Amino acid sequence: MDTKTDHFRQLTAAWLALVALTLASLGLSEWFRDISLLPLLVAAIIWIKGALVARCFIESQVAHPFIKRVLKVFIAISPLALLATAFYGSTLARWATL
């Protein structure tokens, strides 16, 4: 099989997975808006989407190990910030005021 065709299929599958995860997160916010664990589900979706983009589109697996670690930390920061804001938002807001 041609490498170009194989790479195109992988990118198409990754794009379709990103679209499906986006639609899933929209569905979760509509159907399960009263669940207290919704931020955990949304954070997991954000983490999966970030890892998918880094692996398929940025091609982090072929990058220098330092760049891989920076990407992993960057991908982890958004879901962690979402969880911190969702569960400790008032405390963080109080700390941020002068």
Biopython code that builds the backbone (N, CA, C, O; Angstrom):
import numpy as np
from Bio.PDB.StructureBuilder import StructureBuilder

atoms = [
    (1, "MET", "N", (0.847, -1.185, 0.000)),
    (1, "MET", "CA", (0.000, 0.000, 0.000)),
    (1, "MET", "C", (0.886, 1.240, 0.000)),
    (1, "MET", "O", (1.952, 1.265, 0.615)),
    (2, "ASP", "N", (0.438, 2.224, -0.675)),
    (2, "ASP", "CA", (1.170, 3.472, -0.785)),
    (2, "ASP", "C", (1.204, 4.172, 0.576)),
    (2, "ASP", "O", (0.191, 4.242, 1.271)),
    (3, "THR", "N", (2.376, 4.686, 0.945)),
    (3, "THR", "CA", (2.534, 5.353, 2.241)),
    (3, "THR", "C", (1.689, 6.618, 2.311)),
    (3, "THR", "O", (1.141, 6.947, 3.363)),
    (4, "LYS", "N", (1.586, 7.328, 1.189)),
    (4, "LYS", "CA", (0.790, 8.556, 1.161)),
    (4, "LYS", "C", (-0.689, 8.259, 1.411)),
    (4, "LYS", "O", (-1.355, 8.991, 2.143)),
    (5, "THR", "N", (-1.197, 7.198, 0.811)),
    (5, "THR", "CA", (-2.592, 6.810, 1.014)),
    (5, "THR", "C", (-2.829, 6.361, 2.440)),
    (5, "THR", "O", (-3.851, 6.692, 3.040)),
    (6, "ASP", "N", (-1.878, 5.601, 2.990)),
    (6, "ASP", "CA", (-2.007, 5.131, 4.363)),
    (6, "ASP", "C", (-2.012, 6.299, 5.342)),
    (6, "ASP", "O", (-2.784, 6.306, 6.301)),
    (7, "HIS", "N", (-1.150, 7.289, 5.102)),
    (7, "HIS", "CA", (-1.102, 8.464, 5.967)),
    (7, "HIS", "C", (-2.392, 9.270, 5.857)),
    (7, "HIS", "O", (-2.883, 9.799, 6.854)),
    (8, "PHE", "N", (-2.935, 9.364, 4.658)),
    (8, "PHE", "CA", (-4.196, 10.073, 4.450)),
    (8, "PHE", "C", (-5.324, 9.385, 5.213)),
    (8, "PHE", "O", (-6.156, 10.056, 5.825)),
    (9, "ARG", "N", (-5.359, 8.069, 5.182)),
    (9, "ARG", "CA", (-6.401, 7.333, 5.919)),
    (9, "ARG", "C", (-6.275, 7.553, 7.415)),
    (9, "ARG", "O", (-7.279, 7.699, 8.113)),
    (10, "GLN", "N", (-5.040, 7.575, 7.911)),
    (10, "GLN", "CA", (-4.836, 7.807, 9.345)),
    (10, "GLN", "C", (-5.303, 9.210, 9.732)),
    (10, "GLN", "O", (-5.958, 9.383, 10.760)),
    (11, "LEU", "N", (-4.971, 10.205, 8.919)),
    (11, "LEU", "CA", (-5.408, 11.569, 9.208)),
    (11, "LEU", "C", (-6.924, 11.707, 9.122)),
    (11, "LEU", "O", (-7.531, 12.418, 9.923)),
    (12, "THR", "N", (-7.532, 11.034, 8.161)),
    (12, "THR", "CA", (-8.990, 11.074, 8.032)),
    (12, "THR", "C", (-9.655, 10.427, 9.237)),
    (12, "THR", "O", (-10.639, 10.951, 9.760)),
    (13, "ALA", "N", (-9.127, 9.293, 9.680)),
    (13, "ALA", "CA", (-9.679, 8.621, 10.861)),
    (13, "ALA", "C", (-9.515, 9.496, 12.103)),
    (13, "ALA", "O", (-10.424, 9.571, 12.930)),
    (14, "ALA", "N", (-8.373, 10.153, 12.238)),
    (14, "ALA", "CA", (-8.157, 11.043, 13.386)),
    (14, "ALA", "C", (-9.121, 12.216, 13.344)),
    (14, "ALA", "O", (-9.674, 12.607, 14.372)),
    (15, "TRP", "N", (-9.324, 12.778, 12.162)),
    (15, "TRP", "CA", (-10.248, 13.899, 12.036)),
    (15, "TRP", "C", (-11.672, 13.469, 12.383)),
    (15, "TRP", "O", (-12.385, 14.181, 13.090)),
    (16, "LEU", "N", (-12.080, 12.310, 11.888)),
    (16, "LEU", "CA", (-13.420, 11.806, 12.201)),
    (16, "LEU", "C", (-13.570, 11.524, 13.696)),
    (16, "LEU", "O", (-14.635, 11.758, 14.268)),
    (17, "ALA", "N", (-12.514, 11.025, 14.325)),
    (17, "ALA", "CA", (-12.555, 10.799, 15.778)),
    (17, "ALA", "C", (-12.689, 12.122, 16.525)),
    (17, "ALA", "O", (-13.420, 12.203, 17.512)),
    (18, "LEU", "N", (-11.993, 13.154, 16.064)),
    (18, "LEU", "CA", (-12.117, 14.471, 16.696)),
    (18, "LEU", "C", (-13.533, 15.027, 16.551)),
    (18, "LEU", "O", (-14.076, 15.607, 17.491)),
    (19, "VAL", "N", (-14.118, 14.851, 15.386)),
    (19, "VAL", "CA", (-15.503, 15.302, 15.177)),
    (19, "VAL", "C", (-16.453, 14.521, 16.082)),
    (19, "VAL", "O", (-17.353, 15.103, 16.688)),
    (20, "ALA", "N", (-16.255, 13.203, 16.175)),
    (20, "ALA", "CA", (-17.117, 12.374, 17.031)),
    (20, "ALA", "C", (-16.971, 12.768, 18.500)),
    (20, "ALA", "O", (-17.964, 12.818, 19.226)),
    (21, "LEU", "N", (-15.753, 13.046, 18.945)),
    (21, "LEU", "CA", (-15.557, 13.466, 20.331)),
    (21, "LEU", "C", (-16.188, 14.833, 20.593)),
    (21, "LEU", "O", (-16.724, 15.076, 21.674)),
    (22, "THR", "N", (-16.124, 15.713, 19.615)),
    (22, "THR", "CA", (-16.763, 17.015, 19.769)),
    (22, "THR", "C", (-18.280, 16.863, 19.872)),
    (22, "THR", "O", (-18.915, 17.488, 20.722)),
    (23, "LEU", "N", (-18.852, 16.041, 19.012)),
    (23, "LEU", "CA", (-20.298, 15.804, 19.086)),
    (23, "LEU", "C", (-20.683, 15.106, 20.387)),
    (23, "LEU", "O", (-21.734, 15.393, 20.960)),
    (24, "ALA", "N", (-19.841, 14.193, 20.852)),
    (24, "ALA", "CA", (-20.101, 13.517, 22.133)),
    (24, "ALA", "C", (-20.081, 14.515, 23.284)),
    (24, "ALA", "O", (-20.917, 14.437, 24.185)),
    (25, "SER", "N", (-19.140, 15.448, 23.263)),
    (25, "SER", "CA", (-19.095, 16.434, 24.344)),
    (25, "SER", "C", (-20.303, 17.362, 24.294)),
    (25, "SER", "O", (-20.813, 17.775, 25.336)),
    (26, "LEU", "N", (-20.763, 17.690, 23.089)),
    (26, "LEU", "CA", (-21.989, 18.494, 22.979)),
    (26, "LEU", "C", (-23.196, 17.728, 23.515)),
    (26, "LEU", "O", (-24.041, 18.298, 24.205)),
    (27, "GLY", "N", (-23.274, 16.439, 23.196)),
    (27, "GLY", "CA", (-24.361, 15.612, 23.706)),
    (27, "GLY", "C", (-24.320, 15.466, 25.215)),
    (27, "GLY", "O", (-25.355, 15.507, 25.880)),
    (28, "LEU", "N", (-23.119, 15.294, 25.754)),
    (28, "LEU", "CA", (-22.987, 15.192, 27.206)),
    (28, "LEU", "C", (-23.459, 16.466, 27.895)),
    (28, "LEU", "O", (-24.131, 16.409, 28.925)),
    (29, "SER", "N", (-23.106, 17.610, 27.326)),
    (29, "SER", "CA", (-23.512, 18.870, 27.959)),
    (29, "SER", "C", (-25.019, 19.089, 27.873)),
    (29, "SER", "O", (-25.598, 19.772, 28.718)),
    (30, "GLU", "N", (-25.648, 18.518, 26.867)),
    (30, "GLU", "CA", (-27.096, 18.682, 26.736)),
    (30, "GLU", "C", (-27.875, 17.679, 27.582)),
    (30, "GLU", "O", (-28.854, 18.043, 28.233)),
    (31, "TRP", "N", (-27.446, 16.422, 27.574)),
    (31, "TRP", "CA", (-28.212, 15.373, 28.243)),
    (31, "TRP", "C", (-27.855, 15.202, 29.719)),
    (31, "TRP", "O", (-28.714, 14.829, 30.519)),
    (32, "PHE", "N", (-26.616, 15.467, 30.087)),
    (32, "PHE", "CA", (-26.171, 15.197, 31.465)),
    (32, "PHE", "C", (-25.700, 16.467, 32.158)),
    (32, "PHE", "O", (-24.714, 16.443, 32.895)),
    (33, "ARG", "N", (-26.388, 17.564, 31.932)),
    (33, "ARG", "CA", (-25.917, 18.826, 32.490)),
    (33, "ARG", "C", (-26.021, 18.890, 34.020)),
    (33, "ARG", "O", (-25.358, 19.719, 34.643)),
    (34, "ASP", "N", (-26.842, 18.029, 34.633)),
    (34, "ASP", "CA", (-27.008, 18.075, 36.081)),
    (34, "ASP", "C", (-26.096, 17.103, 36.829)),
    (34, "ASP", "O", (-26.096, 17.087, 38.060)),
    (35, "ILE", "N", (-25.331, 16.305, 36.115)),
    (35, "ILE", "CA", (-24.434, 15.344, 36.759)),
    (35, "ILE", "C", (-23.223, 16.082, 37.318)),
    (35, "ILE", "O", (-22.631, 16.925, 36.644)),
    (36, "SER", "N", (-22.867, 15.760, 38.543)),
    (36, "SER", "CA", (-21.737, 16.449, 39.180)),
    (36, "SER", "C", (-20.395, 16.001, 38.614)),
    (36, "SER", "O", (-19.397, 16.702, 38.777)),
    (37, "LEU", "N", (-20.353, 14.857, 37.959)),
    (37, "LEU", "CA", (-19.092, 14.362, 37.396)),
    (37, "LEU", "C", (-18.901, 14.746, 35.928)),
    (37, "LEU", "O", (-17.975, 14.257, 35.280)),
    (38, "LEU", "N", (-19.754, 15.605, 35.403)),
    (38, "LEU", "CA", (-19.631, 16.033, 34.018)),
    (38, "LEU", "C", (-18.276, 16.680, 33.722)),
    (38, "LEU", "O", (-17.717, 16.425, 32.655)),
    (39, "PRO", "N", (-17.722, 17.509, 34.620)),
    (39, "PRO", "CA", (-16.391, 18.062, 34.329)),
    (39, "PRO", "C", (-15.311, 16.985, 34.142)),
    (39, "PRO", "O", (-14.370, 17.178, 33.373)),
    (40, "LEU", "N", (-15.445, 15.866, 34.837)),
    (40, "LEU", "CA", (-14.477, 14.780, 34.645)),
    (40, "LEU", "C", (-14.579, 14.198, 33.242)),
    (40, "LEU", "O", (-13.562, 13.920, 32.607)),
    (41, "LEU", "N", (-15.790, 14.014, 32.761)),
    (41, "LEU", "CA", (-15.983, 13.490, 31.410)),
    (41, "LEU", "C", (-15.478, 14.466, 30.350)),
    (41, "LEU", "O", (-14.838, 14.066, 29.379)),
    (42, "VAL", "N", (-15.771, 15.731, 30.546)),
    (42, "VAL", "CA", (-15.320, 16.745, 29.589)),
    (42, "VAL", "C", (-13.799, 16.851, 29.612)),
    (42, "VAL", "O", (-13.173, 16.986, 28.561)),
    (43, "ALA", "N", (-13.202, 16.791, 30.794)),
    (43, "ALA", "CA", (-11.736, 16.836, 30.894)),
    (43, "ALA", "C", (-11.101, 15.635, 30.210)),
    (43, "ALA", "O", (-10.057, 15.764, 29.570)),
    (44, "ALA", "N", (-11.724, 14.468, 30.340)),
    (44, "ALA", "CA", (-11.199, 13.278, 29.667)),
    (44, "ALA", "C", (-11.278, 13.434, 28.151)),
    (44, "ALA", "O", (-10.355, 13.047, 27.435)),
    (45, "ILE", "N", (-12.374, 13.998, 27.666)),
    (45, "ILE", "CA", (-12.510, 14.216, 26.224)),
    (45, "ILE", "C", (-11.472, 15.220, 25.730)),
    (45, "ILE", "O", (-10.885, 15.033, 24.664)),
    (46, "ILE", "N", (-11.247, 16.276, 26.495)),
    (46, "ILE", "CA", (-10.239, 17.261, 26.109)),
    (46, "ILE", "C", (-8.859, 16.626, 26.062)),
    (46, "ILE", "O", (-8.083, 16.887, 25.142)),
    (47, "TRP", "N", (-8.552, 15.796, 27.047)),
    (47, "TRP", "CA", (-7.243, 15.130, 27.078)),
    (47, "TRP", "C", (-7.078, 14.188, 25.885)),
    (47, "TRP", "O", (-6.024, 14.168, 25.250)),
    (48, "ILE", "N", (-8.113, 13.413, 25.582)),
    (48, "ILE", "CA", (-8.050, 12.490, 24.438)),
    (48, "ILE", "C", (-7.877, 13.258, 23.134)),
    (48, "ILE", "O", (-7.078, 12.867, 22.283)),
    (49, "LYS", "N", (-8.623, 14.348, 22.973)),
    (49, "LYS", "CA", (-8.502, 15.136, 21.752)),
    (49, "LYS", "C", (-7.114, 15.746, 21.622)),
    (49, "LYS", "O", (-6.544, 15.760, 20.531)),
    (50, "GLY", "N", (-6.572, 16.243, 22.708)),
    (50, "GLY", "CA", (-5.220, 16.809, 22.667)),
    (50, "GLY", "C", (-4.171, 15.767, 22.316)),
    (50, "GLY", "O", (-3.267, 16.027, 21.522)),
    (51, "ALA", "N", (-4.294, 14.581, 22.913)),
    (51, "ALA", "CA", (-3.347, 13.511, 22.612)),
    (51, "ALA", "C", (-3.469, 13.062, 21.160)),
    (51, "ALA", "O", (-2.466, 12.751, 20.517)),
    (52, "LEU", "N", (-4.679, 13.029, 20.652)),
    (52, "LEU", "CA", (-4.899, 12.634, 19.261)),
    (52, "LEU", "C", (-4.296, 13.653, 18.290)),
    (52, "LEU", "O", (-3.668, 13.277, 17.301)),
    (53, "VAL", "N", (-4.488, 14.925, 18.574)),
    (53, "VAL", "CA", (-3.909, 15.966, 17.721)),
    (53, "VAL", "C", (-2.381, 15.911, 17.768)),
    (53, "VAL", "O", (-1.719, 16.024, 16.736)),
    (54, "ALA", "N", (-1.829, 15.739, 18.962)),
    (54, "ALA", "CA", (-0.366, 15.679, 19.087)),
    (54, "ALA", "C", (0.207, 14.478, 18.355)),
    (54, "ALA", "O", (1.265, 14.577, 17.733)),
    (55, "ARG", "N", (-0.474, 13.356, 18.422)),
    (55, "ARG", "CA", (0.053, 12.139, 17.802)),
    (55, "ARG", "C", (-0.126, 12.135, 16.287)),
    (55, "ARG", "O", (0.797, 11.779, 15.554)),
    (56, "CYS", "N", (-1.291, 12.524, 15.820)),
    (56, "CYS", "CA", (-1.588, 12.385, 14.390)),
    (56, "CYS", "C", (-1.219, 13.603, 13.554)),
    (56, "CYS", "O", (-0.756, 13.455, 12.423)),
    (57, "PHE", "N", (-1.415, 14.791, 14.083)),
    (57, "PHE", "CA", (-1.200, 15.985, 13.284)),
    (57, "PHE", "C", (0.134, 16.667, 13.577)),
    (57, "PHE", "O", (0.775, 17.184, 12.662)),
    (58, "ILE", "N", (0.558, 16.674, 14.832)),
    (58, "ILE", "CA", (1.849, 17.262, 15.175)),
    (58, "ILE", "C", (2.961, 16.209, 15.068)),
    (58, "ILE", "O", (4.137, 16.560, 14.979)),
    (59, "GLU", "N", (2.596, 14.936, 15.075)),
    (59, "GLU", "CA", (3.510, 13.798, 14.988)),
    (59, "GLU", "C", (4.548, 13.848, 16.106)),
    (59, "GLU", "O", (5.754, 13.846, 15.862)),
    (60, "SER", "N", (4.048, 13.892, 17.328)),
    (60, "SER", "CA", (4.933, 13.984, 18.487)),
    (60, "SER", "C", (5.778, 12.729, 18.692)),
    (60, "SER", "O", (6.813, 12.792, 19.357)),
    (61, "GLN", "N", (5.364, 11.601, 18.140)),
    (61, "GLN", "CA", (6.127, 10.371, 18.338)),
    (61, "GLN", "C", (7.480, 10.408, 17.646)),
    (61, "GLN", "O", (8.366, 9.631, 18.003)),
    (62, "VAL", "N", (7.667, 11.285, 16.668)),
    (62, "VAL", "CA", (8.957, 11.387, 15.992)),
    (62, "VAL", "C", (9.753, 12.609, 16.447)),
    (62, "VAL", "O", (10.835, 12.876, 15.925)),
    (63, "ALA", "N", (9.227, 13.342, 17.406)),
    (63, "ALA", "CA", (9.889, 14.545, 17.898)),
    (63, "ALA", "C", (10.968, 14.185, 18.917)),
    (63, "ALA", "O", (11.043, 13.053, 19.394)),
    (64, "HIS", "N", (11.784, 15.157, 19.230)),
    (64, "HIS", "CA", (12.807, 15.015, 20.265)),
    (64, "HIS", "C", (12.124, 14.715, 21.604)),
    (64, "HIS", "O", (11.024, 15.213, 21.844)),
    (65, "PRO", "N", (12.742, 13.916, 22.480)),
    (65, "PRO", "CA", (12.105, 13.578, 23.770)),
    (65, "PRO", "C", (11.699, 14.797, 24.595)),
    (65, "PRO", "O", (10.676, 14.761, 25.279)),
    (66, "PHE", "N", (12.484, 15.876, 24.544)),
    (66, "PHE", "CA", (12.113, 17.086, 25.282)),
    (66, "PHE", "C", (10.799, 17.660, 24.749)),
    (66, "PHE", "O", (9.934, 18.066, 25.525)),
    (67, "ILE", "N", (10.656, 17.691, 23.422)),
    (67, "ILE", "CA", (9.428, 18.205, 22.810)),
    (67, "ILE", "C", (8.247, 17.311, 23.170)),
    (67, "ILE", "O", (7.149, 17.809, 23.418)),
    (68, "LYS", "N", (8.463, 15.993, 23.201)),
    (68, "LYS", "CA", (7.392, 15.070, 23.610)),
    (68, "LYS", "C", (6.905, 15.387, 25.015)),
    (68, "LYS", "O", (5.702, 15.432, 25.271)),
    (69, "ARG", "N", (7.856, 15.608, 25.928)),
    (69, "ARG", "CA", (7.470, 15.906, 27.315)),
    (69, "ARG", "C", (6.743, 17.233, 27.416)),
    (69, "ARG", "O", (5.760, 17.344, 28.149)),
    (70, "VAL", "N", (7.205, 18.235, 26.696)),
    (70, "VAL", "CA", (6.530, 19.541, 26.711)),
    (70, "VAL", "C", (5.101, 19.409, 26.189)),
    (70, "VAL", "O", (4.176, 19.996, 26.751)),
    (71, "LEU", "N", (4.921, 18.646, 25.125)),
    (71, "LEU", "CA", (3.571, 18.430, 24.587)),
    (71, "LEU", "C", (2.683, 17.696, 25.586)),
    (71, "LEU", "O", (1.515, 18.051, 25.749)),
    (72, "LYS", "N", (3.219, 16.681, 26.255)),
    (72, "LYS", "CA", (2.425, 15.946, 27.245)),
    (72, "LYS", "C", (1.985, 16.860, 28.380)),
    (72, "LYS", "O", (0.838, 16.790, 28.821)),
    (73, "VAL", "N", (2.884, 17.716, 28.858)),
    (73, "VAL", "CA", (2.525, 18.651, 29.927)),
    (73, "VAL", "C", (1.488, 19.645, 29.424)),
    (73, "VAL", "O", (0.516, 19.939, 30.120)),
    (74, "PHE", "N", (1.693, 20.161, 28.221)),
    (74, "PHE", "CA", (0.751, 21.123, 27.650)),
    (74, "PHE", "C", (-0.633, 20.514, 27.487)),
    (74, "PHE", "O", (-1.641, 21.169, 27.755)),
    (75, "ILE", "N", (-0.683, 19.259, 27.046)),
    (75, "ILE", "CA", (-1.968, 18.580, 26.863)),
    (75, "ILE", "C", (-2.644, 18.319, 28.207)),
    (75, "ILE", "O", (-3.873, 18.325, 28.287)),
    (76, "ALA", "N", (-1.871, 18.093, 29.251)),
    (76, "ALA", "CA", (-2.440, 17.807, 30.563)),
    (76, "ALA", "C", (-2.925, 19.061, 31.286)),
    (76, "ALA", "O", (-3.788, 18.968, 32.158)),
    (77, "ILE", "N", (-2.391, 20.221, 30.944)),
    (77, "ILE", "CA", (-2.731, 21.449, 31.673)),
    (77, "ILE", "C", (-4.192, 21.840, 31.484)),
    (77, "ILE", "O", (-4.849, 22.208, 32.457)),
    (78, "SER", "N", (-4.713, 21.774, 30.284)),
    (78, "SER", "CA", (-6.095, 22.203, 30.038)),
    (78, "SER", "C", (-7.122, 21.394, 30.816)),
    (78, "SER", "O", (-7.981, 21.988, 31.469)),
    (79, "PRO", "N", (-7.074, 20.056, 30.778)),
    (79, "PRO", "CA", (-8.050, 19.312, 31.579)),
    (79, "PRO", "C", (-7.889, 19.542, 33.083)),
    (79, "PRO", "O", (-8.876, 19.606, 33.816)),
    (80, "LEU", "N", (-6.643, 19.666, 33.534)),
    (80, "LEU", "CA", (-6.429, 19.924, 34.959)),
    (80, "LEU", "C", (-6.959, 21.294, 35.362)),
    (80, "LEU", "O", (-7.527, 21.448, 36.443)),
    (81, "ALA", "N", (-6.779, 22.282, 34.506)),
    (81, "ALA", "CA", (-7.321, 23.618, 34.789)),
    (81, "ALA", "C", (-8.842, 23.595, 34.794)),
    (81, "ALA", "O", (-9.472, 24.256, 35.620)),
    (82, "LEU", "N", (-9.430, 22.840, 33.881)),
    (82, "LEU", "CA", (-10.888, 22.708, 33.845)),
    (82, "LEU", "C", (-11.402, 22.078, 35.135)),
    (82, "LEU", "O", (-12.382, 22.550, 35.712)),
    (83, "LEU", "N", (-10.745, 21.019, 35.585)),
    (83, "LEU", "CA", (-11.171, 20.358, 36.823)),
    (83, "LEU", "C", (-10.983, 21.265, 38.032)),
    (83, "LEU", "O", (-11.844, 21.324, 38.909)),
    (84, "ALA", "N", (-9.862, 21.968, 38.077)),
    (84, "ALA", "CA", (-9.631, 22.882, 39.202)),
    (84, "ALA", "C", (-10.681, 23.978, 39.230)),
    (84, "ALA", "O", (-11.174, 24.337, 40.299)),
    (85, "THR", "N", (-11.025, 24.505, 38.086)),
    (85, "THR", "CA", (-12.042, 25.554, 38.022)),
    (85, "THR", "C", (-13.426, 25.014, 38.360)),
    (85, "THR", "O", (-14.209, 25.686, 39.031)),
    (86, "ALA", "N", (-13.729, 23.809, 37.901)),
    (86, "ALA", "CA", (-15.059, 23.241, 38.130)),
    (86, "ALA", "C", (-15.277, 22.893, 39.595)),
    (86, "ALA", "O", (-16.353, 23.142, 40.140)),
    (87, "PHE", "N", (-14.278, 22.326, 40.229)),
    (87, "PHE", "CA", (-14.467, 21.850, 41.597)),
    (87, "PHE", "C", (-14.014, 22.853, 42.658)),
    (87, "PHE", "O", (-14.515, 22.827, 43.782)),
    (88, "TYR", "N", (-13.078, 23.733, 42.316)),
    (88, "TYR", "CA", (-12.559, 24.696, 43.294)),
    (88, "TYR", "C", (-12.595, 26.119, 42.742)),
    (88, "TYR", "O", (-11.715, 26.927, 43.040)),
    (89, "GLY", "N", (-13.610, 26.423, 41.942)),
    (89, "GLY", "CA", (-13.693, 27.725, 41.283)),
    (89, "GLY", "C", (-13.770, 28.896, 42.238)),
    (89, "GLY", "O", (-13.090, 29.902, 42.034)),
    (90, "SER", "N", (-14.584, 28.790, 43.278)),
    (90, "SER", "CA", (-14.724, 29.914, 44.206)),
    (90, "SER", "C", (-13.440, 30.141, 44.999)),
    (90, "SER", "O", (-13.072, 31.283, 45.274)),
    (91, "THR", "N", (-12.764, 29.064, 45.362)),
    (91, "THR", "CA", (-11.496, 29.197, 46.089)),
    (91, "THR", "C", (-10.436, 29.835, 45.196)),
    (91, "THR", "O", (-9.705, 30.724, 45.633)),
    (92, "LEU", "N", (-10.352, 29.385, 43.957)),
    (92, "LEU", "CA", (-9.380, 29.979, 43.030)),
    (92, "LEU", "C", (-9.686, 31.441, 42.756)),
    (92, "LEU", "O", (-8.771, 32.259, 42.652)),
    (93, "ALA", "N", (-10.961, 31.776, 42.640)),
    (93, "ALA", "CA", (-11.338, 33.177, 42.423)),
    (93, "ALA", "C", (-10.974, 34.036, 43.622)),
    (93, "ALA", "O", (-10.533, 35.174, 43.460)),
    (94, "ARG", "N", (-11.155, 33.501, 44.826)),
    (94, "ARG", "CA", (-10.804, 34.241, 46.034)),
    (94, "ARG", "C", (-9.282, 34.454, 46.097)),
    (94, "ARG", "O", (-8.822, 35.523, 46.499)),
    (95, "TRP", "N", (-8.507, 33.444, 45.704)),
    (95, "TRP", "CA", (-7.039, 33.573, 45.696)),
    (95, "TRP", "C", (-6.569, 34.580, 44.650)),
    (95, "TRP", "O", (-5.553, 35.248, 44.845)),
    (96, "ALA", "N", (-7.296, 34.692, 43.551)),
    (96, "ALA", "CA", (-6.888, 35.558, 42.449)),
    (96, "ALA", "C", (-7.231, 37.026, 42.678)),
    (96, "ALA", "O", (-6.682, 37.892, 41.998)),
    (97, "THR", "N", (-8.118, 37.325, 43.610)),
    (97, "THR", "CA", (-8.479, 38.712, 43.864)),
    (97, "THR", "C", (-7.399, 39.373, 44.698)),
    (97, "THR", "O", (-6.738, 38.731, 45.514)),
    (98, "LEU", "N", (-7.238, 40.654, 44.479)),
    (98, "LEU", "CA", (-6.231, 41.394, 45.227)),
    (98, "LEU", "C", (-6.800, 42.099, 46.408)),
    (98, "LEU", "O", (-6.069, 42.768, 47.139)),
]
sb = StructureBuilder()
sb.init_structure("model")
sb.init_model(0)
sb.init_chain("A")
sb.init_seg("    ")
for serial, (resi, resn, name, xyz) in enumerate(atoms, 1):
    if name == "N":
        sb.init_residue(resn, " ", resi, " ")
    sb.init_atom(name, np.array(xyz, "f"), 0.0, 1.0, " ", f" {name:<3s}", serial, name[0])
structure = sb.get_structure()
